[in-house]
């Protein structure tokens, strides 16, 4: 186990979670990492920590550089337990340490842990602390992605500790963006945005305005790799995603009982194909909802299908709808579809959910029992007319 | 007209602007917001908002 020097006297001392595959419902098929950083100046600073079960790994890396009892400050940019989980453990080794966090961060920490003997220093946007030759400035980033979130910036080093912003769930030995395959990196950054940050586009826009004013050479994220070579790329992508900018793309998501809804999905796909759309079609029997979201963030059309089962929809589709509604993609057009036996209730339910989610439902298509070739052709033609 | 600040996330409800995304017309007083209205940014209820007194003082001067 090694620590990694990012800049002189600034080290990555985090932990790699090779095993994790379910991050509160998000399929993390490449594992993840929890990145904490150690800054060695006249004052010694730990920026964020790791999940509680990887504490020993973080401690081992810190010990290679310094005796942990000498840490003066722990910056808590975000109280969620993947970043704060080891603070209650390490604080036992440095009981006089000062916890630097936002007002909401203090509240949050007190509701997670017994903080009776903790020393807090509360910071707001624009505040700085001097640690010797460097100053650390703070910028609150509320709802990117919790109320307490903030980022820390050292102008002398042009490094921003961005916490969850710009993160990706990747377990790797390479710590930097040029040490992993680029396309995989962008894919995971996109998946992360889609599943964690998507509801907060307008807040991301505000943060981006501030971030663009800073001179940045390193974005030290709290998950996955650290950006140093492709900073312009990820900033541009965050700008695009947070504006809910879409492409000529359709995502078709469905589940099926006796393949009637599947046939309808294919007929709808044919219409989009005819209009030269980029299409991503997912049967929820074999696709994780978090993978659908990855493509959905730039999709102009979202088409959701379910047959009627017991006067409702298939549970896979219900789960997807609930998940998507929470992640709240904006400015989208939608199509509801499905087959039914005697009462077309699933289609109505999907349509209502899409409407409530603020989408423009351009078509709602239902077919009784098994579609004929003629009905499917007619369906394709109807969809072609409305898209 | 007054402003109200969400104590959880910092969102500002400005009575002058309303909340167009949630069909709240310009000029809607905070007290007239429907009981089920929630913070457009973080989702908490009206009870988690506090009046922005700095803004009120400005109003008094007018």
Interface residues (C-beta under 8 A of the other chain):
Chain A: X104 X140 X142 X143 X147 X200 X203
Chain B: X8 X9 X10 X11 X41 X42
